[in-house]
Amino acid sequence: MKIPLLKNTLTNYLSMGVRLIQGVLITRWMIAELGEANYGLWMMLWSFFCYSLLLDFGLGVAAQKATATELWKRDIQKYNITISTVFLFHFAMSFVIIAGTLIASCFIRELLNLPPGADTGYYRLCFLLFGIGSAVIFPFGVFPEMLVGLQKIYLRNNITVLAKILELAGVGILFLFNQGLTALIIFTLALTALTQSFMMIAAWRSIPGFRILFRWNGKIFREICSFSGTVYLSSIARIVWERCSVLFISIFCGLVPVSIYLIGVRLTVLMTQFTGPYQENISPLSALLHSRGKRDHLGKILVNSMRWNSFLATGMTIGILIYSPVLIRFLFHYTENLDQATLICRITVISVWFWLVFRAIPEKYLLMAERHKLLAAAALTECVLFAGSSVLILWFHPSELVVMWTSIGARLVSTCGFILPGLLRSTGLRLTPILVQAVRRPLLAALPMTVLGTAEYVLLKNRIGDFPLLLLAGFSCGPLYLVFSWFLALDPHERRKIPYLSAIIRKVHP
């Protein structure tokens, strides 16, 4: 199978760029038009929807794996039954989401820690609309997974880019006509349903003979569950780490601290979006190479992928650590609780750097190499440590900073205790070369940029505006990091693959 890695990666970055611009603009508009409390409610609704993804039970990844290993080429009938079983299971789970939404809506005041006198009916209506709409869309999540498994990520990206542009235009029109949160929810859900429909059509047309069979196959379901059951626990860990933070802060601290926290972590979300396009090719590629027994080739790809991930992550981490107050103020027009949001941002970005360097790539490999039991053990450990310590400490000391420190601690334990040892045992790789490639070389390349960026920030932060300062940093620190990365982060073979740039550098530095 010809794998369009370049096309996938480039369209990934196109999608990421569009989502970045769209996310920044919509965040600005929402804070300005809805206020901090309603913006916090909007993000809480998305958090609750993410909990519904737990009802996937890892079957979406199983569908991706079946597609990536080319089951559809070998046995189209079994493949159809496999995908149909996943779809029907998701359809059944939609009713569970609806039931959960109805029950949770009865406790909306407690879930959102609403103040006395708040319009409970309004918040309940928003919650019901979002939950029931999400349930309707839920079964169609299998089709994007199929596109990823086919290595036709570019098709998914093209659809996503169009959807994000339409969403930006639609939200702008809604706010122009002074529409509130309910109209925003209805519009967002309708657009998501349309987007998933196009994903379904793209997947359908890409696999000759593919059909959804509306009948249940218990044997196939048990086969899928032998893989997806432990994958599910990994999904729990990811969702718990990403979303329980918001839930805990809402319950113990209220909606305004939720808003401050979400503003603080927004830059790190953009950071993970920037590195995500490169990572996404690893899962189907790992599945394919592992199934063909190409261990040496796979090990080389993994180390290089970790190094490139670290190269991207390190540059962004340094920039965010230095310029986070300027970035938050400029991108989101947020000043009310800027110091607290900045502190949250700086703590979070270090945690995200650790995850991107040591965990993002290994997890994708271990999953497709059928080391899902190891991932399940790591997931359970992380969930118990994070949730247990967060609730215990928040009970006595309610602060949004608590969930940050507990999540970091849980992540360190699970990564060092399970993920890295599992990677080394499965691939035969050694830790020292990984540390040299993924940590030492990018950090050395970032050192001159760190010194220059810090000096510019300290000397100019109160003398010029936010945009000129960011522009100066981008045009001075960025190229400096790229130059040093050329010599420290890239190996000679990789430098030769960029002939035009190589020729220019040889003229300057023979």
Contacts in CASP RR format, 6 or more apart in sequence:
PFRMAT RR
TARGET T0000
AUTHOR 0000-0000-0000
METHOD contacts of the structure
MODEL  1
MKIPLLKNTLTNYLSMGVRLIQGVLITRWMIAELGEANYGLWMMLWSFFC
YSLLLDFGLGVAAQKATATELWKRDIQKYNITISTVFLFHFAMSFVIIAG
TLIASCFIRELLNLPPGADTGYYRLCFLLFGIGSAVIFPFGVFPEMLVGL
QKIYLRNNITVLAKILELAGVGILFLFNQGLTALIIFTLALTALTQSFMM
IAAWRSIPGFRILFRWNGKIFREICSFSGTVYLSSIARIVWERCSVLFIS
IFCGLVPVSIYLIGVRLTVLMTQFTGPYQENISPLSALLHSRGKRDHLGK
ILVNSMRWNSFLATGMTIGILIYSPVLIRFLFHYTENLDQATLICRITVI
SVWFWLVFRAIPEKYLLMAERHKLLAAAALTECVLFAGSSVLILWFHPSE
LVVMWTSIGARLVSTCGFILPGLLRSTGLRLTPILVQAVRRPLLAALPMT
VLGTAEYVLLKNRIGDFPLLLLAGFSCGPLYLVFSWFLALDPHERRKIPY
LSAIIRKVHP
1 70 0 8 1.000
1 151 0 8 1.000
1 288 0 8 1.000
3 151 0 8 1.000
3 281 0 8 1.000
3 284 0 8 1.000
3 285 0 8 1.000
3 288 0 8 1.000
4 151 0 8 1.000
4 152 0 8 1.000
4 154 0 8 1.000
5 151 0 8 1.000
5 281 0 8 1.000
5 285 0 8 1.000
7 154 0 8 1.000
8 151 0 8 1.000
8 152 0 8 1.000
8 153 0 8 1.000
8 154 0 8 1.000
8 157 0 8 1.000
8 280 0 8 1.000
8 281 0 8 1.000
9 277 0 8 1.000
9 278 0 8 1.000
9 281 0 8 1.000
10 154 0 8 1.000
11 153 0 8 1.000
11 154 0 8 1.000
11 157 0 8 1.000
11 158 0 8 1.000
11 161 0 8 1.000
12 153 0 8 1.000
12 157 0 8 1.000
12 276 0 8 1.000
12 277 0 8 1.000
12 278 0 8 1.000
12 280 0 8 1.000
13 277 0 8 1.000
14 157 0 8 1.000
14 161 0 8 1.000
15 157 0 8 1.000
15 160 0 8 1.000
15 161 0 8 1.000
15 164 0 8 1.000
15 277 0 8 1.000
16 273 0 8 1.000
16 274 0 8 1.000
16 276 0 8 1.000
16 277 0 8 1.000
17 273 0 8 1.000
18 160 0 8 1.000
18 161 0 8 1.000
18 164 0 8 1.000
18 165 0 8 1.000
19 160 0 8 1.000
19 164 0 8 1.000
19 273 0 8 1.000
20 270 0 8 1.000
20 273 0 8 1.000
20 274 0 8 1.000
22 164 0 8 1.000
22 165 0 8 1.000
22 167 0 8 1.000
22 168 0 8 1.000
24 270 0 8 1.000
24 331 0 8 1.000
24 332 0 8 1.000
25 168 0 8 1.000
26 167 0 8 1.000
26 168 0 8 1.000
26 171 0 8 1.000
27 39 0 8 1.000
27 266 0 8 1.000
27 331 0 8 1.000
27 332 0 8 1.000
28 331 0 8 1.000
28 332 0 8 1.000
28 333 0 8 1.000
29 171 0 8 1.000
29 172 0 8 1.000
29 175 0 8 1.000
30 38 0 8 1.000
30 39 0 8 1.000
30 42 0 8 1.000
31 39 0 8 1.000
31 259 0 8 1.000
31 332 0 8 1.000
31 333 0 8 1.000
31 334 0 8 1.000
32 333 0 8 1.000
33 175 0 8 1.000
33 180 0 8 1.000
34 42 0 8 1.000
34 180 0 8 1.000
34 181 0 8 1.000
36 255 0 8 1.000
36 256 0 8 1.000
36 259 0 8 1.000
36 336 0 8 1.000
37 255 0 8 1.000
37 256 0 8 1.000
37 259 0 8 1.000
38 181 0 8 1.000
39 259 0 8 1.000
39 262 0 8 1.000
40 255 0 8 1.000
40 258 0 8 1.000
40 259 0 8 1.000
40 262 0 8 1.000
41 112 0 8 1.000
41 123 0 8 1.000
41 126 0 8 1.000
41 181 0 8 1.000
41 255 0 8 1.000
42 181 0 8 1.000
42 184 0 8 1.000
43 246 0 8 1.000
43 258 0 8 1.000
43 259 0 8 1.000
43 262 0 8 1.000
44 112 0 8 1.000
44 246 0 8 1.000
44 247 0 8 1.000
44 250 0 8 1.000
44 255 0 8 1.000
44 258 0 8 1.000
45 126 0 8 1.000
45 127 0 8 1.000
45 130 0 8 1.000
45 131 0 8 1.000
45 185 0 8 1.000
47 243 0 8 1.000
47 246 0 8 1.000
47 247 0 8 1.000
48 104 0 8 1.000
48 127 0 8 1.000
48 130 0 8 1.000
48 131 0 8 1.000
49 130 0 8 1.000
49 131 0 8 1.000
49 134 0 8 1.000
50 239 0 8 1.000
50 242 0 8 1.000
50 243 0 8 1.000
51 239 0 8 1.000
51 243 0 8 1.000
52 93 0 8 1.000
52 97 0 8 1.000
52 131 0 8 1.000
52 134 0 8 1.000
52 135 0 8 1.000
52 138 0 8 1.000
53 235 0 8 1.000
53 239 0 8 1.000
54 232 0 8 1.000
54 235 0 8 1.000
54 236 0 8 1.000
54 239 0 8 1.000
55 90 0 8 1.000
55 93 0 8 1.000
55 96 0 8 1.000
55 97 0 8 1.000
55 138 0 8 1.000
56 90 0 8 1.000
56 93 0 8 1.000
56 232 0 8 1.000
56 235 0 8 1.000
57 89 0 8 1.000
57 225 0 8 1.000
57 228 0 8 1.000
57 229 0 8 1.000
57 232 0 8 1.000
58 228 0 8 1.000
58 229 0 8 1.000
58 231 0 8 1.000
58 232 0 8 1.000
58 235 0 8 1.000
59 86 0 8 1.000
59 89 0 8 1.000
59 90 0 8 1.000
59 142 0 8 1.000
59 224 0 8 1.000
59 228 0 8 1.000
60 86 0 8 1.000
60 141 0 8 1.000
60 142 0 8 1.000
60 145 0 8 1.000
60 228 0 8 1.000
61 145 0 8 1.000
61 228 0 8 1.000
61 231 0 8 1.000
61 235 0 8 1.000
61 367 0 8 1.000
62 82 0 8 1.000
62 86 0 8 1.000
62 224 0 8 1.000
62 227 0 8 1.000
62 228 0 8 1.000
62 231 0 8 1.000
63 82 0 8 1.000
63 83 0 8 1.000
63 86 0 8 1.000
63 142 0 8 1.000
63 145 0 8 1.000
63 146 0 8 1.000
64 145 0 8 1.000
64 146 0 8 1.000
64 148 0 8 1.000
64 149 0 8 1.000
64 283 0 8 1.000
64 284 0 8 1.000
65 149 0 8 1.000
65 227 0 8 1.000
65 287 0 8 1.000
65 368 0 8 1.000
66 72 0 8 1.000
66 79 0 8 1.000
66 82 0 8 1.000
66 83 0 8 1.000
67 79 0 8 1.000
67 145 0 8 1.000
67 146 0 8 1.000
67 148 0 8 1.000
67 149 0 8 1.000
67 150 0 8 1.000
67 207 0 8 1.000
67 284 0 8 1.000
68 148 0 8 1.000
68 149 0 8 1.000
68 150 0 8 1.000
68 151 0 8 1.000
68 283 0 8 1.000
68 284 0 8 1.000
68 287 0 8 1.000
68 288 0 8 1.000
68 368 0 8 1.000
69 287 0 8 1.000
69 288 0 8 1.000
69 291 0 8 1.000
70 288 0 8 1.000
71 78 0 8 1.000
71 79 0 8 1.000
71 82 0 8 1.000
72 79 0 8 1.000
72 207 0 8 1.000
72 210 0 8 1.000
76 207 0 8 1.000
76 208 0 8 1.000
76 209 0 8 1.000
76 210 0 8 1.000
78 220 0 8 1.000
79 207 0 8 1.000
79 210 0 8 1.000
80 209 0 8 1.000
80 210 0 8 1.000
80 211 0 8 1.000
80 212 0 8 1.000
80 213 0 8 1.000
81 213 0 8 1.000
81 217 0 8 1.000
81 220 0 8 1.000
82 220 0 8 1.000
82 224 0 8 1.000
83 142 0 8 1.000
83 146 0 8 1.000
83 210 0 8 1.000
83 212 0 8 1.000
84 211 0 8 1.000
84 212 0 8 1.000
84 213 0 8 1.000
84 214 0 8 1.000
84 215 0 8 1.000
84 217 0 8 1.000
85 216 0 8 1.000
85 217 0 8 1.000
85 218 0 8 1.000
85 220 0 8 1.000
85 221 0 8 1.000
85 224 0 8 1.000
86 142 0 8 1.000
86 224 0 8 1.000
87 139 0 8 1.000
87 142 0 8 1.000
87 212 0 8 1.000
88 214 0 8 1.000
88 216 0 8 1.000
89 221 0 8 1.000
90 138 0 8 1.000
90 139 0 8 1.000
90 141 0 8 1.000
90 142 0 8 1.000
91 139 0 8 1.000
93 138 0 8 1.000
93 139 0 8 1.000
94 135 0 8 1.000
94 136 0 8 1.000
94 138 0 8 1.000
94 139 0 8 1.000
95 135 0 8 1.000
97 131 0 8 1.000
97 134 0 8 1.000
97 135 0 8 1.000
97 138 0 8 1.000
98 131 0 8 1.000
98 132 0 8 1.000
98 135 0 8 1.000
101 127 0 8 1.000
101 128 0 8 1.000
101 131 0 8 1.000
101 132 0 8 1.000
101 135 0 8 1.000
102 128 0 8 1.000
104 111 0 8 1.000
104 127 0 8 1.000
105 124 0 8 1.000
105 127 0 8 1.000
105 128 0 8 1.000
108 114 0 8 1.000
108 120 0 8 1.000
108 121 0 8 1.000
108 123 0 8 1.000
108 124 0 8 1.000
108 127 0 8 1.000
109 118 0 8 1.000
109 120 0 8 1.000
109 123 0 8 1.000
110 251 0 8 1.000
111 250 0 8 1.000
111 251 0 8 1.000
112 123 0 8 1.000
112 250 0 8 1.000
112 254 0 8 1.000
112 255 0 8 1.000
113 250 0 8 1.000
113 251 0 8 1.000
113 252 0 8 1.000
113 253 0 8 1.000
113 254 0 8 1.000
113 255 0 8 1.000
114 120 0 8 1.000
114 123 0 8 1.000
114 255 0 8 1.000
125 182 0 8 1.000
126 181 0 8 1.000
126 182 0 8 1.000
126 185 0 8 1.000
129 182 0 8 1.000
129 185 0 8 1.000
129 186 0 8 1.000
129 189 0 8 1.000
130 185 0 8 1.000
130 189 0 8 1.000
133 189 0 8 1.000
134 189 0 8 1.000
136 189 0 8 1.000
136 193 0 8 1.000
137 189 0 8 1.000
137 192 0 8 1.000
137 193 0 8 1.000
137 196 0 8 1.000
140 193 0 8 1.000
140 196 0 8 1.000
140 197 0 8 1.000
140 199 0 8 1.000
140 200 0 8 1.000
141 196 0 8 1.000
141 199 0 8 1.000
143 196 0 8 1.000
143 199 0 8 1.000
143 200 0 8 1.000
143 202 0 8 1.000
143 203 0 8 1.000
144 156 0 8 1.000
144 196 0 8 1.000
144 199 0 8 1.000
144 203 0 8 1.000
146 203 0 8 1.000
146 206 0 8 1.000
146 207 0 8 1.000
147 153 0 8 1.000
147 155 0 8 1.000
147 156 0 8 1.000
147 199 0 8 1.000
147 202 0 8 1.000
147 203 0 8 1.000
147 206 0 8 1.000
148 156 0 8 1.000
148 280 0 8 1.000
148 283 0 8 1.000
148 284 0 8 1.000
149 283 0 8 1.000
149 284 0 8 1.000
149 287 0 8 1.000
150 203 0 8 1.000
150 206 0 8 1.000
150 207 0 8 1.000
150 284 0 8 1.000
151 281 0 8 1.000
151 284 0 8 1.000
151 285 0 8 1.000
152 202 0 8 1.000
152 206 0 8 1.000
153 280 0 8 1.000
153 281 0 8 1.000
155 202 0 8 1.000
155 206 0 8 1.000
156 199 0 8 1.000
156 202 0 8 1.000
159 195 0 8 1.000
159 198 0 8 1.000
159 199 0 8 1.000
159 202 0 8 1.000
160 195 0 8 1.000
163 191 0 8 1.000
163 192 0 8 1.000
163 194 0 8 1.000
163 195 0 8 1.000
166 191 0 8 1.000
167 188 0 8 1.000
167 191 0 8 1.000
170 187 0 8 1.000
171 184 0 8 1.000
171 187 0 8 1.000
174 180 0 8 1.000
174 183 0 8 1.000
174 184 0 8 1.000
174 187 0 8 1.000
203 210 0 8 1.000
204 210 0 8 1.000
227 370 0 8 1.000
227 372 0 8 1.000
229 372 0 8 1.000
229 376 0 8 1.000
230 372 0 8 1.000
230 373 0 8 1.000
230 375 0 8 1.000
230 376 0 8 1.000
231 367 0 8 1.000
231 372 0 8 1.000
231 375 0 8 1.000
231 376 0 8 1.000
232 376 0 8 1.000
233 375 0 8 1.000
233 376 0 8 1.000
233 379 0 8 1.000
233 380 0 8 1.000
234 363 0 8 1.000
234 367 0 8 1.000
234 372 0 8 1.000
234 375 0 8 1.000
234 376 0 8 1.000
234 378 0 8 1.000
234 379 0 8 1.000
235 379 0 8 1.000
236 379 0 8 1.000
236 383 0 8 1.000
237 378 0 8 1.000
237 379 0 8 1.000
237 380 0 8 1.000
237 382 0 8 1.000
237 383 0 8 1.000
237 414 0 8 1.000
238 379 0 8 1.000
240 382 0 8 1.000
240 383 0 8 1.000
240 386 0 8 1.000
240 387 0 8 1.000
241 382 0 8 1.000
241 386 0 8 1.000
241 407 0 8 1.000
241 410 0 8 1.000
241 411 0 8 1.000
244 386 0 8 1.000
244 387 0 8 1.000
244 390 0 8 1.000
244 403 0 8 1.000
245 261 0 8 1.000
245 390 0 8 1.000
245 403 0 8 1.000
245 404 0 8 1.000
245 407 0 8 1.000
246 258 0 8 1.000
246 261 0 8 1.000
246 262 0 8 1.000
248 390 0 8 1.000
248 391 0 8 1.000
248 394 0 8 1.000
248 403 0 8 1.000
249 257 0 8 1.000
249 258 0 8 1.000
249 261 0 8 1.000
249 400 0 8 1.000
249 403 0 8 1.000
250 258 0 8 1.000
252 394 0 8 1.000
252 395 0 8 1.000
252 398 0 8 1.000
253 394 0 8 1.000
253 398 0 8 1.000
253 399 0 8 1.000
253 400 0 8 1.000
257 400 0 8 1.000
258 400 0 8 1.000
260 337 0 8 1.000
260 340 0 8 1.000
260 341 0 8 1.000
260 344 0 8 1.000
260 400 0 8 1.000
261 344 0 8 1.000
261 400 0 8 1.000
261 403 0 8 1.000
263 328 0 8 1.000
263 332 0 8 1.000
263 334 0 8 1.000
263 337 0 8 1.000
263 341 0 8 1.000
264 328 0 8 1.000
264 341 0 8 1.000
264 342 0 8 1.000
264 344 0 8 1.000
264 345 0 8 1.000
264 348 0 8 1.000
265 344 0 8 1.000
265 345 0 8 1.000
265 348 0 8 1.000
266 328 0 8 1.000
266 331 0 8 1.000
266 332 0 8 1.000
266 345 0 8 1.000
267 320 0 8 1.000
267 324 0 8 1.000
267 327 0 8 1.000
267 328 0 8 1.000
267 331 0 8 1.000
267 345 0 8 1.000
267 349 0 8 1.000
268 320 0 8 1.000
268 345 0 8 1.000
268 348 0 8 1.000
268 349 0 8 1.000
268 352 0 8 1.000
271 313 0 8 1.000
271 316 0 8 1.000
271 317 0 8 1.000
271 320 0 8 1.000
271 349 0 8 1.000
271 352 0 8 1.000
271 356 0 8 1.000
272 352 0 8 1.000
272 356 0 8 1.000
274 312 0 8 1.000
274 316 0 8 1.000
275 309 0 8 1.000
275 312 0 8 1.000
275 313 0 8 1.000
275 316 0 8 1.000
275 356 0 8 1.000
275 360 0 8 1.000
276 360 0 8 1.000
278 305 0 8 1.000
278 308 0 8 1.000
278 309 0 8 1.000
278 312 0 8 1.000
279 305 0 8 1.000
279 309 0 8 1.000
279 360 0 8 1.000
279 361 0 8 1.000
279 364 0 8 1.000
282 301 0 8 1.000
282 302 0 8 1.000
282 305 0 8 1.000
282 361 0 8 1.000
282 364 0 8 1.000
282 365 0 8 1.000
283 364 0 8 1.000
283 367 0 8 1.000
283 368 0 8 1.000
284 368 0 8 1.000
285 301 0 8 1.000
286 298 0 8 1.000
286 302 0 8 1.000
286 364 0 8 1.000
286 365 0 8 1.000
286 367 0 8 1.000
286 368 0 8 1.000
286 369 0 8 1.000
287 368 0 8 1.000
289 297 0 8 1.000
289 298 0 8 1.000
289 301 0 8 1.000
290 298 0 8 1.000
290 368 0 8 1.000
290 369 0 8 1.000
290 370 0 8 1.000
295 427 0 8 1.000
298 365 0 8 1.000
298 427 0 8 1.000
299 427 0 8 1.000
299 428 0 8 1.000
299 429 0 8 1.000
302 361 0 8 1.000
302 362 0 8 1.000
302 365 0 8 1.000
302 423 0 8 1.000
302 427 0 8 1.000
302 429 0 8 1.000
303 429 0 8 1.000
303 433 0 8 1.000
303 434 0 8 1.000
303 437 0 8 1.000
303 438 0 8 1.000
304 437 0 8 1.000
305 361 0 8 1.000
306 357 0 8 1.000
306 358 0 8 1.000
306 361 0 8 1.000
306 362 0 8 1.000
306 434 0 8 1.000
306 437 0 8 1.000
306 438 0 8 1.000
307 437 0 8 1.000
307 438 0 8 1.000
307 441 0 8 1.000
307 442 0 8 1.000
307 489 0 8 1.000
309 356 0 8 1.000
309 357 0 8 1.000
309 360 0 8 1.000
309 361 0 8 1.000
309 438 0 8 1.000
310 356 0 8 1.000
310 357 0 8 1.000
310 437 0 8 1.000
310 438 0 8 1.000
310 439 0 8 1.000
310 442 0 8 1.000
311 442 0 8 1.000
311 445 0 8 1.000
311 485 0 8 1.000
311 489 0 8 1.000
312 356 0 8 1.000
313 352 0 8 1.000
313 353 0 8 1.000
313 356 0 8 1.000
313 357 0 8 1.000
313 442 0 8 1.000
314 353 0 8 1.000
314 357 0 8 1.000
314 442 0 8 1.000
314 443 0 8 1.000
314 445 0 8 1.000
314 446 0 8 1.000
315 442 0 8 1.000
315 446 0 8 1.000
315 449 0 8 1.000
315 481 0 8 1.000
317 349 0 8 1.000
317 350 0 8 1.000
317 352 0 8 1.000
317 353 0 8 1.000
318 446 0 8 1.000
318 449 0 8 1.000
318 450 0 8 1.000
318 481 0 8 1.000
319 453 0 8 1.000
319 473 0 8 1.000
319 477 0 8 1.000
320 327 0 8 1.000
320 345 0 8 1.000
320 346 0 8 1.000
320 349 0 8 1.000
321 346 0 8 1.000
321 349 0 8 1.000
321 350 0 8 1.000
322 450 0 8 1.000
322 453 0 8 1.000
322 454 0 8 1.000
322 457 0 8 1.000
322 473 0 8 1.000
323 453 0 8 1.000
323 457 0 8 1.000
323 469 0 8 1.000
323 470 0 8 1.000
323 473 0 8 1.000
324 342 0 8 1.000
324 345 0 8 1.000
324 346 0 8 1.000
324 349 0 8 1.000
325 338 0 8 1.000
325 339 0 8 1.000
325 342 0 8 1.000
326 457 0 8 1.000
326 461 0 8 1.000
326 466 0 8 1.000
326 469 0 8 1.000
326 470 0 8 1.000
327 470 0 8 1.000
328 334 0 8 1.000
328 338 0 8 1.000
328 341 0 8 1.000
328 342 0 8 1.000
328 345 0 8 1.000
329 335 0 8 1.000
329 338 0 8 1.000
329 466 0 8 1.000
330 466 0 8 1.000
330 467 0 8 1.000
330 470 0 8 1.000
334 341 0 8 1.000
340 400 0 8 1.000
343 401 0 8 1.000
344 400 0 8 1.000
344 401 0 8 1.000
344 404 0 8 1.000
347 401 0 8 1.000
347 404 0 8 1.000
347 405 0 8 1.000
347 408 0 8 1.000
348 404 0 8 1.000
350 408 0 8 1.000
351 404 0 8 1.000
351 407 0 8 1.000
351 408 0 8 1.000
351 411 0 8 1.000
354 411 0 8 1.000
354 412 0 8 1.000
354 415 0 8 1.000
355 411 0 8 1.000
355 415 0 8 1.000
357 438 0 8 1.000
357 439 0 8 1.000
358 415 0 8 1.000
358 419 0 8 1.000
358 420 0 8 1.000
358 438 0 8 1.000
359 411 0 8 1.000
359 415 0 8 1.000
359 419 0 8 1.000
362 419 0 8 1.000
362 420 0 8 1.000
362 422 0 8 1.000
362 423 0 8 1.000
363 375 0 8 1.000
363 419 0 8 1.000
365 423 0 8 1.000
365 426 0 8 1.000
365 427 0 8 1.000
366 372 0 8 1.000
366 374 0 8 1.000
366 375 0 8 1.000
366 419 0 8 1.000
366 422 0 8 1.000
366 423 0 8 1.000
366 426 0 8 1.000
367 375 0 8 1.000
369 426 0 8 1.000
371 422 0 8 1.000
371 426 0 8 1.000
374 418 0 8 1.000
374 419 0 8 1.000
374 422 0 8 1.000
375 418 0 8 1.000
375 419 0 8 1.000
377 418 0 8 1.000
378 414 0 8 1.000
378 415 0 8 1.000
378 417 0 8 1.000
378 418 0 8 1.000
378 419 0 8 1.000
379 414 0 8 1.000
381 410 0 8 1.000
381 413 0 8 1.000
381 414 0 8 1.000
381 418 0 8 1.000
382 410 0 8 1.000
382 411 0 8 1.000
382 413 0 8 1.000
382 414 0 8 1.000
383 410 0 8 1.000
385 406 0 8 1.000
385 409 0 8 1.000
385 410 0 8 1.000
385 413 0 8 1.000
385 414 0 8 1.000
386 406 0 8 1.000
386 407 0 8 1.000
386 409 0 8 1.000
386 410 0 8 1.000
388 406 0 8 1.000
389 406 0 8 1.000
389 410 0 8 1.000
390 402 0 8 1.000
390 403 0 8 1.000
390 406 0 8 1.000
390 407 0 8 1.000
393 402 0 8 1.000
393 406 0 8 1.000
394 402 0 8 1.000
394 403 0 8 1.000
420 431 0 8 1.000
423 429 0 8 1.000
424 430 0 8 1.000
424 431 0 8 1.000
441 488 0 8 1.000
441 489 0 8 1.000
442 485 0 8 1.000
442 488 0 8 1.000
442 489 0 8 1.000
444 484 0 8 1.000
444 488 0 8 1.000
445 481 0 8 1.000
445 484 0 8 1.000
445 485 0 8 1.000
445 487 0 8 1.000
445 488 0 8 1.000
445 489 0 8 1.000
446 481 0 8 1.000
446 484 0 8 1.000
447 484 0 8 1.000
448 480 0 8 1.000
448 481 0 8 1.000
448 484 0 8 1.000
449 477 0 8 1.000
449 478 0 8 1.000
449 480 0 8 1.000
449 481 0 8 1.000
449 484 0 8 1.000
452 476 0 8 1.000
452 477 0 8 1.000
452 480 0 8 1.000
453 473 0 8 1.000
453 476 0 8 1.000
453 477 0 8 1.000
456 469 0 8 1.000
456 472 0 8 1.000
456 473 0 8 1.000
456 476 0 8 1.000
456 477 0 8 1.000
457 469 0 8 1.000
457 473 0 8 1.000
460 469 0 8 1.000
460 472 0 8 1.000
461 469 0 8 1.000
464 472 0 8 1.000
486 495 0 8 1.000
486 501 0 8 1.000
486 505 0 8 1.000
495 502 0 8 1.000
496 502 0 8 1.000
END
